[in-house]
Amino acid sequence: MVKTPADKWKDTVIKYRKQCQKILQVSNSVRYAGVVNAYGRTLTGMIKPNLKPLLQSEDFKNELFVISTLISLRKDSVSSVGKLEHVILQHQKITILILQKNNVTYYVSLNRKEKDLENIVSSIKKAI
């Protein structure tokens, strides 16, 4: 049986969702894991149970748009500086980890107090 484009899309989203679940299991410090397309639209995302989101819905959409714009603009410099490995944004309350793979962006928020960030980044890269 031939898969329709809708079936292929559904399978892709399920794959991303499973990856987000793996990311959430990497550490207790992981608050949120999501996958965003090149236009800043969330393909899937999940917050750790019993946690309250820090951003309102519209603020979060704006955050993802800014991140996707940053990633898109960086594509032109890949030949000069190399492929982007990851981005870490340190805020007063949380740390944001941004990874890119296969034209999608993984957006992960972590508790700010996490001390072993390097190992978490490595584990998340293996999960995706």
N, C-alpha and C positions, 0 to 999 in steps of 0.2 A: 504494500500500500504506500502510495506516494504522499508525503507530508505536504500539507498546504503551507503557505507563508505564515498563516496564523498559528498553525501547529508548531512550526519552527520557532516562531517568536515566543510562544508559551514555554517551549522547552528551554530556550535561552534564559528567560526570566526565572524559571525554576532553578536552573544551574546557578545563576547569580544569587538567588535566595539561599541556596545551600551553602555557597561560599560565605555569605554574610553570617549564617549560623555558625560556621566554622570560626570566623573571625571573632564573634562574640565569645566563643569558648576558649580563645587563646589566653585570656587573662581576665580576672575580676575587674581590672581597671578599664576595660573596654566598655564604653557606655552605648555607643551607636555604631552600626556598620551599614553602609549603603553604597549602591552603585548608581552612578550618574552618567548620562550620555553627554555628547559634545555640546549640547545646547543647555545644559544645566537641569535637565529633567531627571527626576528620580525614576530609575527603572525598578528598583526594589530597595528596601531599607528596613532595618529593625532596631529598636531600642531595647536595651536590657530590661527585662521585666521589673516592675516596681520602681522604675526611675521616671522622674518628671523631666520632660524636655526643657532645656534652658532657653531655647528660642521659640518664638511664636511662629506659626505656619508661614506667614508672609516674609518674616525675617529670615527664616531658613531657606526659602526659595531664593531670596536675594543672595544669601551666602553661597548657595550652590551655583548660581549664575556667575558670581565673581570668580569662583574656583574654576569653573569650566572655561571662562574667558581667559584666565591666567594660563591654563593648560593649553588652550588653543593657540594663544600667542607664542608660547614657548616652542611650538612645533617647528617654527622657522629656524630656530637656533640649534636644532639637534645635530645637524651636520658639523657645526663648529664646536659645540661643547659636549656633545654626546647625549645619549638617551637619559631622560629623567629617571632617577632611581626612586626618590620619594621626596616629599616636602613635609616639614614639621612646622606647624604654627603653634607657638606657645602663647596662651592667653592666661590671664590671672586665675581663671576658674577651671579651664580645661586645656588639653593639648589636642590638636587636630593633626591627623596623619593623612596624607594624600598620596595615593599610588595610582599609576596608570598601567593598564594592560589591555591589549586588543581594542583600542579606541574607546574604552570606557574608563571612568575614574572611580576609584574606590575612596570613599570618604569615611574616615573612622575617627570617632572622638573618644578620648581617654581621660581618666581622672588626672588632674594636674600633678598630683603627688607621686605618680608612678616613677620609680627610681631606675627600673630596668628597661628603659625605652628601647634600647638597641636590640635586646632579645625579642621584645614584643614585635618590633618592626620586622625582624627576621622571620619570626613565626607566622606573621600575617602574610608575608611574601610567599611563604611555602603553602599557605592555605588557599591562595588564589592561583 
